């Protein structure tokens, strides 16, 4: 056996075992935080007594209330909830465009606008007339059209610099009859 293999095999075994230990620590089923409070109480005599208090805290997720519905004169927009919302049509944001780019619906119909682009690195902002809604990198909203007309939708990638114009991701038109 040459000297390369004498070093290579133990290193492979070492990294494998290290990966198992790190994986176990990361994926422990219960996260517990222990606070240890050690105080020293001094009595009138020079004896020292140590008191130890252990507090167990279990991490639990907190409930986040869904965002309210934004009502504009001709339409309303709310965050998509797959359990309760049943949209009439769907428009997907993928490959730097809306799919489909034109859509015809009736008054009162709902349109799901969702991001399907898995390679998206920056958050998107949906602009519908003068209304703006941040969709993040994987969000979805349901738009209910209340009046007839033609509505222009635009998705942009906002810039962190207030002096720079946002980059256009895609545009679409919804005709409501």
C-alpha positions as CSV (number, residue, x, y, z in Angstrom):
1,X,0.0,0.0,0.0
2,X,1.5,3.4,-0.9
3,X,1.6,6.4,1.4
4,X,-1.3,8.1,-0.4
5,X,-3.7,5.4,0.6
6,X,-2.4,5.3,4.1
7,X,-3.6,8.9,4.5
8,X,-6.6,8.9,2.2
9,X,-8.6,6.0,3.8
10,X,-8.4,7.2,7.4
11,X,-9.4,10.7,6.2
12,X,-12.5,9.3,4.4
13,X,-13.5,7.4,7.5
14,X,-12.9,10.4,9.7
15,X,-15.1,12.7,7.5
16,X,-17.8,10.0,7.3
17,X,-18.0,9.7,11.1
18,X,-17.9,13.5,11.5
19,X,-20.8,13.8,9.1
20,X,-22.8,11.3,11.1
21,X,-22.2,13.2,14.3
22,X,-23.1,16.6,12.8
23,X,-26.2,15.1,11.1
24,X,-27.4,13.6,14.4
25,X,-26.9,16.9,16.2
26,X,-28.7,18.9,13.6
27,X,-31.7,16.6,13.3
28,X,-32.4,15.8,16.9
29,X,-36.2,15.5,17.3
30,X,-36.5,17.8,20.3
31,X,-34.7,21.1,20.9
32,X,-34.2,21.8,24.6
33,X,-32.4,24.8,26.1
34,X,-31.2,24.4,29.6
35,X,-30.5,27.3,31.8
36,X,-28.3,26.6,34.8
37,X,-28.3,29.1,37.6
38,X,-25.6,28.5,40.2
39,X,-25.7,30.8,43.2
40,X,-23.5,30.6,46.3
41,X,-25.2,31.3,49.6
42,X,-23.1,32.4,52.4
43,X,-24.3,31.9,56.0
44,X,-22.9,33.5,59.1
45,X,-20.5,30.6,59.4
46,X,-17.9,30.1,56.7
47,X,-19.7,27.1,55.1
48,X,-20.5,27.4,51.4
49,X,-23.6,25.7,50.0
50,X,-24.2,25.5,46.2
51,X,-27.7,25.7,44.9
52,X,-28.5,24.6,41.3
53,X,-31.6,25.4,39.4
54,X,-32.3,23.9,36.0
55,X,-35.0,25.3,33.7
56,X,-36.2,23.4,30.7
57,X,-37.6,25.3,27.7
58,X,-39.0,23.5,24.7
59,X,-39.1,25.4,21.4
60,X,-42.6,25.6,19.9
61,X,-43.6,27.2,16.6
62,X,-45.7,30.4,16.8
63,X,-48.9,31.0,14.8
64,X,-48.7,33.7,12.2
65,X,-52.0,35.2,11.2
66,X,-52.6,35.3,7.4
67,X,-52.5,38.7,5.7
68,X,-55.8,40.5,5.2
69,X,-57.5,41.0,1.9
70,X,-56.6,44.2,0.1
71,X,-59.7,45.7,-1.6
72,X,-59.1,48.1,-4.4
73,X,-61.9,49.8,-6.4
74,X,-62.1,47.2,-9.2
75,X,-60.5,44.1,-7.6
76,X,-59.4,42.5,-4.4
77,X,-56.1,40.7,-3.6
78,X,-55.4,38.2,-0.9
79,X,-52.7,35.7,0.0
80,X,-53.4,32.3,-1.6
81,X,-54.6,29.6,0.9
82,X,-54.7,26.2,-0.9
83,X,-57.1,24.7,1.7
84,X,-59.9,27.2,1.1
85,X,-59.3,29.1,-2.2
86,X,-60.5,27.6,-5.5
87,X,-59.4,30.0,-8.2
88,X,-61.1,30.1,-11.6
89,X,-57.8,30.6,-13.6
90,X,-54.1,30.4,-12.9
91,X,-51.2,32.6,-14.1
92,X,-47.7,31.4,-13.4
93,X,-44.6,33.5,-13.2
94,X,-41.9,31.4,-14.8
95,X,-39.0,31.9,-17.3
96,X,-39.1,35.7,-17.1
97,X,-42.7,36.0,-18.1
98,X,-46.4,35.3,-17.2
99,X,-47.9,32.1,-18.4
100,X,-50.4,32.8,-20.1
101,X,-49.7,36.4,-21.0
102,X,-53.3,37.2,-21.8
103,X,-56.3,35.9,-20.0
104,X,-60.1,36.5,-20.3
105,X,-62.3,36.0,-17.3
106,X,-65.8,37.1,-16.2
107,X,-66.7,39.5,-13.4
108,X,-66.4,37.9,-10.0
109,X,-63.9,35.3,-11.2
110,X,-60.7,34.7,-9.3
111,X,-57.2,34.4,-10.8
112,X,-54.3,32.7,-9.0
113,X,-51.0,34.4,-9.6
114,X,-48.1,32.3,-8.4
115,X,-44.4,32.0,-8.8
116,X,-43.3,28.7,-10.4
117,X,-39.7,29.7,-11.2
118,X,-37.6,27.6,-8.9
119,X,-34.4,29.3,-10.0
120,X,-35.5,32.7,-8.9
121,X,-32.9,34.4,-6.7
122,X,-34.5,37.7,-5.9
123,X,-38.0,38.5,-4.6
124,X,-40.7,39.6,-7.1
125,X,-43.2,42.4,-6.7
126,X,-46.6,42.1,-8.4
127,X,-48.0,45.4,-9.8
128,X,-51.7,45.5,-10.7
129,X,-52.8,49.0,-11.8
130,X,-51.6,51.1,-8.8
131,X,-51.5,48.2,-6.3
132,X,-48.2,46.6,-5.4
133,X,-47.7,43.3,-3.5
134,X,-44.4,41.6,-2.7
135,X,-44.6,37.8,-3.6
136,X,-41.1,36.9,-2.3
137,X,-39.4,34.1,-4.2
138,X,-42.2,31.6,-4.1
139,X,-45.5,33.3,-3.1
140,X,-49.0,33.3,-4.6
141,X,-52.0,35.6,-4.4
142,X,-55.6,35.3,-5.5
143,X,-57.1,38.3,-7.4
144,X,-60.9,38.7,-7.6
145,X,-62.0,41.0,-10.4
146,X,-65.2,42.9,-9.4
147,X,-65.7,45.1,-12.5
148,X,-65.4,44.8,-16.2
149,X,-62.3,46.2,-17.9
150,X,-58.7,45.5,-18.9
151,X,-56.1,45.1,-16.2
152,X,-52.4,45.2,-16.7
153,X,-50.2,43.0,-14.5
154,X,-46.5,43.4,-14.1
155,X,-43.9,41.5,-12.1
156,X,-40.7,43.4,-11.3
157,X,-37.5,42.6,-9.3
158,X,-37.0,45.6,-7.0
159,X,-33.6,47.1,-6.6
160,X,-32.1,47.7,-3.2
161,X,-30.9,51.1,-4.5
162,X,-33.7,53.7,-4.5
163,X,-32.1,55.5,-7.4
164,X,-32.1,52.4,-9.7
165,X,-35.2,51.3,-11.6
166,X,-36.7,47.9,-10.9
167,X,-36.0,45.2,-13.4
168,X,-39.0,43.9,-15.3
169,X,-39.7,40.1,-14.9
170,X,-42.9,39.9,-17.0
171,X,-46.1,41.5,-18.1
172,X,-49.6,40.2,-18.7
173,X,-53.1,41.5,-19.5
174,X,-56.4,40.3,-18.0
175,X,-59.6,41.1,-19.8
176,X,-62.7,41.0,-17.6
177,X,-66.1,40.8,-19.3
